[in-house]
């Protein structure tokens, strides 16, 4: 839980009394590799903090899993549209590796908005996620899969080692064989 507190403190000051109110709302979960945290068609009832591990967000289209993005520890995550509307999700959230996750319910999240530190934190993290989302969308629309892979290789080489080839290829929007060719080309 120290990781969670430090994470929040990176965004806002966190008085001890407010931390006590926040911390009691979170419940620890151990998620096994390949386990689904959220399944398409189910309502996302929690906001989560991944303390350790790696998660994969994907949609299923015509029987194929299409990766939207990854969440690497430490960070907050949820199915934003499902959580906010309390309607069924159109995406799946799955652990790529064994992960430690802290969850807080929808109602508890809303109750915490009475705290200044939580309100400040939520505003800042939502803005940051919005920025990341816009960046991903822009790259998808303007850059090649090879460019995006090279960028990941340069900026996140350790993350690339943790993502299975088929999931990474899906994220890049190419077949695993095409990713293999790109990797081979860049290795020479």
N, CA, C and O of each residue as an XYZ file, in Angstrom:
752
protein
N       0.824     -1.191      0.000
C       0.000      0.000      0.000
C       0.873      1.262      0.000
O       0.402      2.339     -0.365
N       2.131      1.133      0.404
C       3.045      2.280      0.365
C       3.205      2.798     -1.065
O       3.304      4.005     -1.287
N       3.231      1.875     -2.034
C       3.374      2.256     -3.439
C       2.196      3.125     -3.869
O       2.372      4.113     -4.581
N       1.010      2.755     -3.439
C      -0.199      3.526     -3.756
C      -0.106      4.931     -3.171
O      -0.388      5.913     -3.857
N       0.286      5.024     -1.919
C       0.379      6.341     -1.275
C       1.412      7.217     -1.989
O       1.151      8.386     -2.273
N       2.579      6.649     -2.275
C       3.626      7.419     -2.954
C       3.166      7.860     -4.337
O       3.478      8.966     -4.776
N       2.427      6.997     -5.019
C       1.921      7.342     -6.343
C       1.006      8.563     -6.266
O       1.162      9.508     -7.040
N       0.062      8.545     -5.344
C      -0.866      9.670     -5.190
C      -0.099     10.934     -4.812
O      -0.410     12.022     -5.296
N       0.905     10.789     -3.947
C       1.688     11.946     -3.503
C       2.521     12.559     -4.625
O       2.965     13.701     -4.504
N       2.741     11.825     -5.708
C       3.413     12.396     -6.876
C       2.546     13.444     -7.572
O       3.050     14.253     -8.351
N       1.238     13.428     -7.289
C       0.291     14.316     -7.950
C      -0.265     15.410     -7.042
O      -0.679     16.468     -7.515
N      -0.271     15.147     -5.748
C      -0.879     16.106     -4.819
C      -0.360     15.861     -3.408
O       0.158     14.787     -3.101
N      -0.505     16.873     -2.555
C      -0.158     16.661     -1.144
C      -1.258     15.796     -0.516
O      -2.430     15.890     -0.881
N      -0.850     14.961      0.427
C      -1.779     13.974      0.979
C      -1.675     13.971      2.509
O      -0.844     13.266      3.081
N      -2.523     14.762      3.156
C      -2.502     14.775      4.629
C      -2.793     13.386      5.199
O      -3.536     12.604      4.607
N      -2.206     13.095      6.341
C      -2.346     11.776      6.957
C      -3.800     11.392      7.192
O      -4.183     10.247      6.953
N      -4.609     12.328      7.654
C      -6.017     12.000      7.923
C      -6.762     11.634      6.637
O      -7.623     10.755      6.642
N      -6.424     12.315      5.532
C      -7.074     11.987      4.261
C      -6.563     10.647      3.728
O      -7.335      9.868      3.167
N      -5.265     10.376      3.900
C      -4.724      9.085      3.468
C      -5.430      7.945      4.200
O      -5.723      6.913      3.597
N      -5.701      8.118      5.474
C      -6.394      7.070      6.241
C      -7.777      6.800      5.648
O      -8.201      5.649      5.539
N      -8.472      7.869      5.267
C      -9.804      7.703      4.669
C      -9.710      7.023      3.299
O     -10.571      6.219      2.940
N      -8.675      7.347      2.546
C      -8.486      6.755      1.218
C      -8.072      5.295      1.340
O      -8.643      4.430      0.675
N      -7.090      5.016      2.178
C      -6.494      3.671      2.239
C      -7.482      2.583      2.661
O      -7.388      1.447      2.195
N      -8.423      2.923      3.534
C      -9.377      1.899      3.981
C     -10.357      1.492      2.880
O     -11.040      0.475      3.000
N     -10.426      2.276      1.825
C     -11.346      1.979      0.717
C     -10.770      0.953     -0.267
O     -11.516      0.359     -1.045
N      -9.470      0.745     -0.238
C      -8.825     -0.129     -1.213
C      -8.682     -1.554     -0.699
O      -8.353     -1.789      0.464
N      -8.937     -2.490     -1.595
C      -8.830     -3.924     -1.285
C      -7.799     -4.552     -2.216
O      -7.831     -4.343     -3.429
N      -6.892     -5.318     -1.639
C      -5.812     -5.942     -2.410
C      -6.307     -7.206     -3.121
O      -7.052     -8.007     -2.556
N      -5.871     -7.362     -4.375
C      -6.182     -8.546     -5.180
C      -4.882     -9.044     -5.826
O      -4.058     -8.248     -6.275
N      -4.714    -10.349     -5.864
C      -3.607    -10.931     -6.622
C      -4.226    -11.526     -7.884
O      -5.097    -12.394     -7.820
N      -3.761    -11.045     -9.022
C      -4.301    -11.473    -10.308
C      -3.261    -12.362    -10.982
O      -2.117    -11.954    -11.180
N      -3.662    -13.556    -11.324
C      -2.745    -14.509    -11.957
C      -2.530    -14.160    -13.424
O      -3.355    -13.491    -14.045
N      -1.428    -14.617    -13.960
C      -1.119    -14.418    -15.381
C      -2.287    -14.923    -16.228
O      -2.821    -16.003    -15.976
N      -2.676    -14.149    -17.219
C      -3.758    -14.440    -18.161
C      -5.165    -14.327    -17.565
O      -6.149    -14.545    -18.272
N      -5.273    -13.995    -16.292
C      -6.585    -13.854    -15.661
C      -7.248    -12.553    -16.119
O      -6.595    -11.516    -16.237
N      -8.542    -12.626    -16.372
C      -9.312    -11.439    -16.743
C      -9.706    -10.665    -15.488
O     -10.211    -11.239    -14.523
N      -9.471     -9.369    -15.514
C      -9.923     -8.481    -14.448
C     -11.309     -7.967    -14.813
O     -12.178     -7.807    -13.955
N     -11.494     -7.714    -16.096
C     -12.796     -7.263    -16.607
C     -13.059     -7.978    -17.916
O     -12.182     -8.078    -18.774
N     -14.275     -8.473    -18.057
C     -14.681     -9.144    -19.287
C     -15.683     -8.279    -20.030
O     -16.586     -7.689    -19.436
N     -15.506     -8.218    -21.331
C     -16.432     -7.499    -22.205
C     -17.865     -7.915    -21.885
O     -18.153     -9.098    -21.707
N     -18.761     -6.927    -21.815
C     -20.166     -7.209    -21.514
C     -20.503     -7.102    -20.042
O     -21.681     -7.072    -19.683
N     -19.497     -7.044    -19.179
C     -19.712     -6.873    -17.735
C     -19.502     -5.405    -17.379
O     -18.754     -4.694    -18.050
N     -20.158     -4.968    -16.335
C     -19.993     -3.588    -15.876
C     -18.734     -3.493    -15.023
O     -18.510     -4.317    -14.137
N     -17.926     -2.494    -15.294
C     -16.718     -2.256    -14.505
C     -17.118     -1.534    -13.228
O     -17.512     -0.368    -13.267
N     -17.020     -2.208    -12.121
C     -17.480     -1.674    -10.840
C     -16.354     -1.098     -9.979
O     -16.597     -0.630     -8.867
N     -15.101     -1.132    -10.503
C     -13.967     -0.689     -9.698
C     -12.993      0.191    -10.477
O     -12.869      0.102    -11.699
N     -12.323      1.023     -9.734
C     -11.124      1.712    -10.185
C      -9.987      0.916     -9.562
O     -10.089      0.481     -8.415
N      -8.916      0.724    -10.302
C      -7.830     -0.130     -9.838
C      -6.502      0.612     -9.832
O      -6.293      1.572    -10.574
N      -5.613      0.134     -8.970
C      -4.221      0.572     -8.967
C      -3.369     -0.678     -9.091
O      -3.451     -1.567     -8.244
N      -2.552     -0.759    -10.134
C      -1.676     -1.915    -10.292
C      -0.356     -1.589     -9.602
O       0.377     -0.694    -10.021
N      -0.071     -2.329     -8.544
C       1.142     -2.134     -7.745
C       2.334     -2.827     -8.384
O       3.447     -2.301     -8.388
N       2.087     -4.014     -8.921
C       3.133     -4.734     -9.652
C       2.461     -5.537    -10.748
O       1.340     -6.018    -10.590
N       3.166     -5.674    -11.868
C       2.614     -6.447    -12.968
C       2.381     -5.611    -14.209
O       2.801     -4.458    -14.306
N       1.693     -6.238    -15.159
C       1.449     -5.641    -16.464
C       0.089     -6.102    -16.968
O      -0.239     -7.287    -16.901
N      -0.701     -5.158    -17.472
C      -2.058     -5.444    -17.933
C      -2.224     -5.087    -19.397
O      -1.499     -4.257    -19.946
N      -3.183     -5.728    -20.000
C      -3.428     -5.648    -21.430
C      -4.912     -5.343    -21.628
O      -5.770     -6.095    -21.167
N      -5.207     -4.254    -22.304
C      -6.586     -3.876    -22.625
C      -6.828     -4.263    -24.077
O      -6.056     -3.887    -24.959
N      -7.890     -5.006    -24.327
C      -8.165     -5.405    -25.704
C      -9.659     -5.547    -25.946
O     -10.453     -5.724    -25.022
N     -10.011     -5.463    -27.222
C     -11.379     -5.726    -27.650
C     -11.359     -6.960    -28.540
O     -10.332     -7.291    -29.133
N     -12.483     -7.627    -28.629
C     -12.600     -8.792    -29.492
C     -13.434     -8.379    -30.693
O     -14.592     -7.983    -30.560
N     -12.827     -8.480    -31.865
C     -13.548     -8.124    -33.096
C     -13.448     -9.301    -34.052
O     -12.356     -9.698    -34.460
N     -14.597     -9.850    -34.399
C     -14.673    -10.972    -35.326
C     -13.771    -12.128    -34.889
O     -13.136    -12.779    -35.718
N     -13.723    -12.374    -33.579
C     -12.935    -13.486    -33.057
C     -11.455    -13.188    -32.879
O     -10.694    -14.065    -32.468
N     -11.035    -11.966    -33.182
C      -9.632    -11.586    -33.011
C      -9.505    -10.583    -31.870
O     -10.298     -9.648    -31.759
N      -8.495    -10.789    -31.024
C      -8.229     -9.840    -29.954
C      -7.370     -8.702    -30.492
O      -6.295     -8.927    -31.048
N      -7.855     -7.492    -30.320
C      -7.151     -6.303    -30.801
C      -6.746     -5.480    -29.585
O      -7.590     -4.972    -28.847
N      -5.440     -5.361    -29.394
C      -4.898     -4.664    -28.234
C      -5.078     -3.161    -28.370
O      -4.728     -2.571    -29.393
N      -5.630     -2.546    -27.325
C      -5.794     -1.091    -27.286
C      -4.561     -0.439    -26.668
O      -3.994      0.495    -27.234
N      -4.150     -0.942    -25.497
C      -2.979     -0.404    -24.811
C      -2.616     -1.299    -23.637
O      -3.272     -2.305    -23.368
N      -1.547     -0.901    -22.943
C      -1.044     -1.627    -21.783
C      -1.030     -0.700    -20.588
O      -0.928      0.517    -20.744
N      -1.132     -1.261    -19.399
C      -0.910     -0.506    -18.175
C       0.148     -1.244    -17.381
O      -0.005     -2.414    -17.031
N       1.231     -0.521    -17.108
C       2.367     -1.073    -16.379
C       2.388     -0.472    -14.979
O       2.090      0.709    -14.797
N       2.740     -1.286    -13.998
C       2.827     -0.814    -12.612
C       3.948      0.216    -12.475
O       4.964      0.140    -13.166
N       3.753      1.158    -11.594
C       2.551      1.488    -10.826
C       1.679      2.497    -11.578
O       2.171      3.511    -12.075
N       0.394      2.207    -11.651
C      -0.514      3.144    -12.306
C      -1.970      2.774    -12.004
O      -2.272      1.635    -11.646
N      -2.858      3.748    -12.153
C      -4.292      3.518    -12.019
C      -4.867      3.096    -13.355
O      -4.349      3.473    -14.407
N      -5.940      2.313    -13.319
C      -6.616      1.906    -14.542
C      -8.054      1.528    -14.247
O      -8.422      1.231    -13.111
N      -8.854      1.545    -15.295
C     -10.235      1.080    -15.264
C     -10.727      1.057    -16.700
O     -10.027      1.515    -17.604
N     -11.891      0.544    -16.915
C     -12.558      0.718    -18.201
C     -13.323      2.024    -18.063
O     -14.429      2.053    -17.522
N     -12.734      3.090    -18.550
C     -13.233      4.439    -18.282
C     -14.722      4.610    -18.602
O     -15.481      5.093    -17.762
N     -15.139      4.223    -19.795
C     -16.541      4.452    -20.163
C     -17.484      3.569    -19.349
O     -18.548      4.029    -18.933
N     -17.118      2.327    -19.119
C     -17.978      1.435    -18.337
C     -18.052      1.882    -16.884
O     -19.131      1.908    -16.291
N     -16.906      2.232    -16.313
C     -16.867      2.652    -14.914
C     -17.682      3.928    -14.704
O     -18.478      4.008    -13.768
N     -17.489      4.915    -15.561
C     -18.185      6.192    -15.391
C     -19.684      6.090    -15.640
O     -20.468      6.751    -14.958
N     -20.091      5.276    -16.600
C     -21.514      5.161    -16.926
C     -22.210      4.023    -16.194
O     -23.439      3.962    -16.140
N     -21.393      3.101    -15.617
C     -21.898      1.880    -14.986
C     -22.742      1.075    -15.971
O     -23.780      0.514    -15.621
N     -22.255      1.036    -17.227
C     -22.847      0.224    -18.290
C     -21.824     -0.820    -18.729
O     -20.637     -0.673    -18.439
N     -22.264     -1.877    -19.428
C     -21.334     -2.939    -19.824
C     -20.144     -2.433    -20.641
O     -20.274     -1.539    -21.477
N     -18.990     -3.029    -20.374
C     -17.743     -2.669    -21.056
C     -17.689     -3.296    -22.439
O     -18.241     -4.372    -22.668
N     -17.017     -2.613    -23.354
C     -16.796     -3.190    -24.682
C     -15.358     -3.690    -24.816
O     -14.905     -4.010    -25.914
N     -14.643     -3.754    -23.684
C     -13.254     -4.180    -23.699
C     -13.005     -5.202    -22.592
O     -13.825     -5.395    -21.694
N     -11.860     -5.840    -22.688
C     -11.395     -6.787    -21.692
C     -10.113     -6.234    -21.088
O      -9.335     -5.562    -21.765
N      -9.900     -6.523    -19.808
C      -8.648     -6.182    -19.151
C      -8.084     -7.483    -18.597
O      -8.734     -8.173    -17.812
N      -6.863     -7.806    -19.018
C      -6.260     -9.091    -18.678
C      -4.836     -8.878    -18.179
O      -4.127     -7.997    -18.664
N      -4.424     -9.685    -17.213
C      -3.050     -9.639    -16.717
C      -2.138    -10.384    -17.690
O      -2.399    -11.535    -18.040
N      -1.079     -9.727    -18.117
C      -0.072    -10.377    -18.955
C       0.861    -11.188    -18.068
O       1.420    -12.197    -18.495
N       1.020    -10.739    -16.842
C       1.837    -11.451    -15.858
C       1.155    -11.336    -14.506
O       0.266    -10.505    -14.322
N       1.567    -12.164    -13.566
C       0.980    -12.098    -12.231
C       1.104    -10.674    -11.722
O       2.171    -10.066    -11.811
N      -0.001    -10.136    -11.183
C      -0.046     -8.729    -10.806
C      -0.693     -8.552     -9.436
O      -1.579     -9.311     -9.043
N      -0.233     -7.539     -8.728
C      -0.883     -7.130     -7.481
C      -1.656     -5.861     -7.791
O      -1.104     -4.872     -8.271
N      -2.951     -5.917     -7.502
C      -3.874     -4.843     -7.847
C      -4.658     -4.444     -6.601
O      -5.077     -5.301     -5.823
N      -4.852     -3.156     -6.420
C      -5.712     -2.633     -5.357
C      -6.966     -2.079     -6.027
O      -6.878     -1.332     -7.001
N      -8.129     -2.447     -5.503
C      -9.374     -1.982     -6.115
C     -10.206     -1.183     -5.125
O     -10.179     -1.406     -3.915
N     -10.952     -0.231     -5.704
C     -11.869      0.609     -4.937
C     -13.175      0.679     -5.729
O     -13.157      0.818     -6.952
N     -14.286      0.584     -5.041
C     -15.580      0.543     -5.726
C     -15.978      1.910     -6.270
O     -15.469      2.950     -5.852
N     -16.889      1.863     -7.199
C     -17.452      3.077     -7.815
C     -17.998      4.025     -6.748
O     -17.712      5.222     -6.770
N     -18.785      3.484     -5.813
C     -19.377      4.319     -4.768
C     -18.319      4.930     -3.864
O     -18.427      6.093     -3.476
N     -17.294      4.150     -3.527
C     -16.229      4.673     -2.671
C     -15.444      5.773     -3.381
O     -15.081      6.775     -2.764
N     -15.183      5.589     -4.673
C     -14.491      6.630     -5.439
C     -15.271      7.934     -5.337
O     -14.695      8.991     -5.080
N     -16.562      7.858     -5.537
C     -17.395      9.071     -5.492
C     -17.458      9.687     -4.099
O     -17.519     10.910     -3.965
N     -17.442      8.854     -3.065
C     -17.420      9.380     -1.694
C     -16.117     10.123     -1.408
O     -16.111     11.109     -0.670
N     -15.014      9.650     -1.992
C     -13.710     10.276     -1.742
C     -13.586     11.657     -2.379
O     -12.676     12.412     -2.037
N     -14.484     11.994     -3.299
C     -14.441     13.330     -3.898
C     -14.726     14.430     -2.865
O     -14.594     15.615     -3.171
N     -15.110     14.047     -1.663
C     -15.261     15.023     -0.574
C     -13.903     15.474     -0.040
O     -13.811     16.476      0.668
N     -12.849     14.730     -0.383
C     -11.496     15.055      0.076
C     -10.775     15.878     -0.981
O     -10.787     15.528     -2.161
N     -10.154     16.958     -0.565
C      -9.430     17.814     -1.498
C      -8.301     17.052     -2.194
O      -8.115     17.187     -3.403
N      -7.553     16.260     -1.442
C      -6.416     15.542     -2.038
C      -6.889     14.564     -3.119
O      -6.248     14.442     -4.163
N      -7.986     13.879     -2.880
C      -8.487     12.919     -3.864
C      -9.003     13.650     -5.110
O      -8.755     13.208     -6.232
N      -9.703     14.741     -4.921
C     -10.217     15.523     -6.045
C      -9.066     16.042     -6.899
O      -9.109     15.952     -8.126
N      -8.033     16.588     -6.248
C      -6.858     17.079     -6.981
C      -6.175     15.952     -7.735
O      -5.824     16.098     -8.906
N      -5.990     14.829     -7.056
C      -5.343     13.672     -7.679
C      -6.145     13.191     -8.889
O      -5.588     12.985     -9.967
N      -7.448     13.014     -8.705
C      -8.297     12.492     -9.786
C      -8.257     13.409    -11.007
O      -8.153     12.935    -12.138
N      -8.339     14.704    -10.782
C      -8.290     15.659    -11.893
C      -6.970     15.524    -12.660
O      -6.965     15.492    -13.891
N      -5.871     15.446    -11.939
C      -4.560     15.377    -12.589
C      -4.347     14.056    -13.314
O      -3.785     14.038    -14.410
N      -4.778     12.967    -12.730
C      -4.566     11.654    -13.374
C      -5.463     11.521    -14.602
O      -5.057     10.926    -15.600
N      -6.668     12.063    -14.539
C      -7.560     12.030    -15.709
C      -6.955     12.835    -16.854
O      -7.001     12.401    -18.005
N      -6.391     13.997    -16.553
C      -5.733     14.806    -17.585
C      -4.548     14.050    -18.191
O      -4.337     14.086    -19.403
N      -3.784     13.374    -17.350
C      -2.630     12.629    -17.840
C      -3.058     11.479    -18.748
O      -2.460     11.263    -19.802
N      -4.080     10.750    -18.347
C      -4.588      9.639    -19.164
C      -5.122     10.170    -20.493
O      -4.923      9.551    -21.538
N      -5.791     11.301    -20.450
C      -6.290     11.928    -21.679
C      -5.132     12.253    -22.623
O      -5.225     12.015    -23.827
N      -4.058     12.788    -22.084
C      -2.875     13.106    -22.876
C      -2.303     11.836    -23.514
O      -2.016     11.819    -24.711
N      -2.137     10.771    -22.717
C      -1.603      9.508    -23.242
C      -2.504      8.952    -24.347
O      -2.016      8.461    -25.364
N      -3.813      9.033    -24.142
C      -4.761      8.528    -25.124
C      -4.657      9.296    -26.435
O      -4.655      8.699    -27.512
N      -4.573     10.601    -26.345
C      -4.431     11.419    -27.551
C      -3.130     11.116    -28.276
O      -3.090     11.076    -29.505
N      -2.073     10.905    -27.512
C      -0.773     10.573    -28.097
C      -0.832      9.240    -28.849
O      -0.311      9.126    -29.958
N      -1.464      8.239    -28.243
C      -1.613      6.929    -28.890
C      -2.431      7.064    -30.172
O      -2.055      6.519    -31.210
N      -3.551      7.790    -30.105
C      -4.402      7.969    -31.288
C      -3.661      8.675    -32.419
O      -3.766      8.283    -33.581
N      -2.920      9.706    -32.075
C      -2.171     10.436    -33.093
C      -1.134      9.533    -33.764
O      -0.983      9.552    -34.985
N      -0.431      8.752    -32.966
C       0.564      7.840    -33.542
C      -0.095      6.786    -34.429
O       0.424      6.452    -35.494
N      -1.234      6.268    -33.988
C      -1.941      5.275    -34.799
C      -2.326      5.844    -36.164
O      -2.290      5.140    -37.173
N      -2.689      7.110    -36.180
C      -3.152      7.741    -37.413
C      -2.022      8.239    -38.302
O      -2.208      8.381    -39.510
N      -0.853      8.507    -37.724
C       0.193      9.172    -38.513
C       1.496      8.400    -38.658
O       2.318      8.749    -39.505
N       1.706      7.367    -37.861
C       3.002      6.667    -37.877
C       2.846      5.213    -38.293
O       1.790      4.608    -38.109
N       3.905      4.669    -38.851
C       3.909      3.262    -39.252
C       4.119      2.372    -38.032
O       4.561      2.830    -36.978
N       3.797      1.105    -38.195
C       4.023      0.130    -37.127
C       5.519      0.057    -36.807
O       5.903     -0.063    -35.644
N       6.347      0.129    -37.830
C       7.794      0.053    -37.604
C       8.270      1.242    -36.761
O       9.061      1.066    -35.835
N       7.797      2.438    -37.076
C       8.174      3.623    -36.298
C       7.736      3.459    -34.847
O       8.511      3.730    -33.930
N       6.490      3.014    -34.634
C       5.964      2.856    -33.279
C       6.744      1.803    -32.501
O       6.996      1.970    -31.308
N       7.128      0.715    -33.177
C       7.931     -0.314    -32.523
C       9.304      0.251    -32.147
O       9.783      0.039    -31.033
N       9.931      0.971    -33.082
C      11.249      1.569    -32.805
C      11.179      2.525    -31.613
O      12.087      2.561    -30.782
N      10.103      3.291    -31.538
C       9.925      4.222    -30.417
C       9.818      3.452    -29.096
O      10.430      3.838    -28.099
N       9.052      2.379    -29.090
C       8.936      1.554    -27.889
C      10.281      0.928    -27.539
O      10.659      0.861    -26.370
N      10.989      0.479    -28.546
C      12.303     -0.135    -28.337
C      13.266      0.855    -27.695
O      14.063      0.493    -26.829
N      13.183      2.093    -28.127
C      14.059      3.147    -27.596
C      13.632      3.581    -26.193
O      14.469      3.725    -25.301
N      12.325      3.789    -26.001
C      11.826      4.361    -24.747
C      11.441      3.343    -23.681
O      11.479      3.647    -22.489
N      11.071      2.137    -24.104
C      10.571      1.132    -23.152
C      11.102     -0.264    -23.466
O      10.308     -1.193    -23.610
N      12.424     -0.440    -23.578
C      12.959     -1.745    -23.981
C      12.610     -2.880    -23.006
O      12.387     -4.015    -23.428
N      12.564     -2.576    -21.723
C      12.237     -3.622    -20.741
C      10.778     -4.044    -20.847
O      10.454     -5.218    -20.666
N       9.906     -3.103    -21.135
C       8.491     -3.415    -21.308
C       8.296     -4.353    -22.499
O       7.510     -5.298    -22.424
N       8.997     -4.098    -23.579
C       8.873     -4.940    -24.779
C       9.208     -6.395    -24.488
O       8.610     -7.298    -25.074
N      10.149     -6.629    -23.597
C      10.552     -8.003    -23.250
C       9.444     -8.744    -22.507
O       9.419     -9.975    -22.490
N       8.537     -8.004    -21.898
C       7.482     -8.605    -21.079
C       6.192     -8.871    -21.857
O       5.312     -9.581    -21.370
N       6.073     -8.312    -23.049
C       4.835     -8.439    -23.823
C       4.972     -9.568    -24.841
O       5.898     -9.546    -25.652
N       4.079    -10.551    -24.819
C       4.128    -11.623    -25.822
C       4.027    -11.060    -27.247
O       3.351    -10.060    -27.487
N       4.707    -11.718    -28.172
C       4.801    -11.263    -29.560
C       3.429    -11.034    -30.194
O       3.227    -10.020    -30.862
N       2.486    -11.954    -30.000
C       1.176    -11.810    -30.636
C       0.402    -10.606    -30.089
O      -0.337     -9.961    -30.833
N       0.563    -10.299    -28.802
C      -0.119     -9.147    -28.206
C       0.524     -7.857    -28.695
O      -0.176     -6.888    -28.990
N       1.846     -7.836    -28.784
C       2.548     -6.656    -29.284
C       2.200     -6.393    -30.748
O       1.975     -5.248    -31.140
N       2.157     -7.448    -31.548
C       1.791     -7.296    -32.961
C       0.373     -6.723    -33.085
O       0.121     -5.856    -33.922
N      -0.542     -7.207    -32.253
C      -1.911     -6.695    -32.266
C      -1.931     -5.211    -31.916
O      -2.648     -4.436    -32.548
N      -1.163     -4.817    -30.932
C      -1.091     -3.407    -30.539
C      -0.577     -2.538    -31.690
O      -1.054     -1.423    -31.901
N       0.386     -3.058    -32.419
C       0.956     -2.318    -33.546
C       0.081     -2.390    -34.793
O       0.311     -1.664    -35.759
N      -0.917     -3.263    -34.771
C      -1.838     -3.380    -35.895
C      -1.283     -4.181    -37.056
O      -1.652     -3.953    -38.208
N      -0.384     -5.133    -36.751
C       0.229     -5.956    -37.794
C       0.200     -7.427    -37.382
O      -0.079     -7.758    -36.230
N       0.492     -8.295    -38.337
C       0.562     -9.731    -38.062
C       1.859    -10.041    -37.315
O       2.850     -9.332    -37.489
N       1.869    -11.091    -36.486
C       3.103    -11.465    -35.784
C       4.300    -11.677    -36.726
O       5.438    -11.376    -36.366
N       4.032    -12.201    -37.942
C       5.110    -12.412    -38.900
C       5.722    -11.081    -39.338
O       6.936    -10.984    -39.516
N       4.884    -10.058    -39.511
C       5.385     -8.733    -39.882
C       6.231     -8.143    -38.763
O       7.258     -7.514    -39.018
N       5.795     -8.351    -37.519
C       6.586     -7.875    -36.388
C       7.928     -8.594    -36.342
O       8.955     -7.976    -36.061
N       7.927     -9.879    -36.612
C       9.188    -10.631    -36.643
C      10.135    -10.058    -37.692
O      11.336     -9.944    -37.447
N       9.601     -9.696    -38.859
C      10.433     -9.107    -39.910
C      11.003     -7.756    -39.468
O      12.174     -7.462    -39.708
N      10.169     -6.940    -38.823
C      10.624     -5.638    -38.325
C      11.730     -5.837    -37.295
O      12.753     -5.153    -37.336
N      11.528     -6.763    -36.383
C      12.534     -7.010    -35.336
C      13.842     -7.496    -35.961
O      14.927     -7.080    -35.555
N      13.729     -8.363    -36.933
C      14.924     -8.891    -37.595
C      15.664     -7.758    -38.324
O      16.888     -7.653    -38.251
N      14.904     -6.927    -39.018
C      15.490     -5.800    -39.769
C      16.227     -4.850    -38.830
O      17.332     -4.406    -39.140
N      15.626     -4.537    -37.691
C      16.216     -3.599    -36.748
C      17.421     -4.200    -35.991
O      18.275     -3.473    -35.484
N      17.465     -5.517    -35.932
C      18.576     -6.195    -35.230
C      19.850     -6.207    -36.059
O      20.942     -6.382    -35.518
N      19.716     -6.017    -37.395
C      20.903     -6.066    -38.266
C      21.563     -4.720    -38.411
O      22.570     -4.598    -39.110
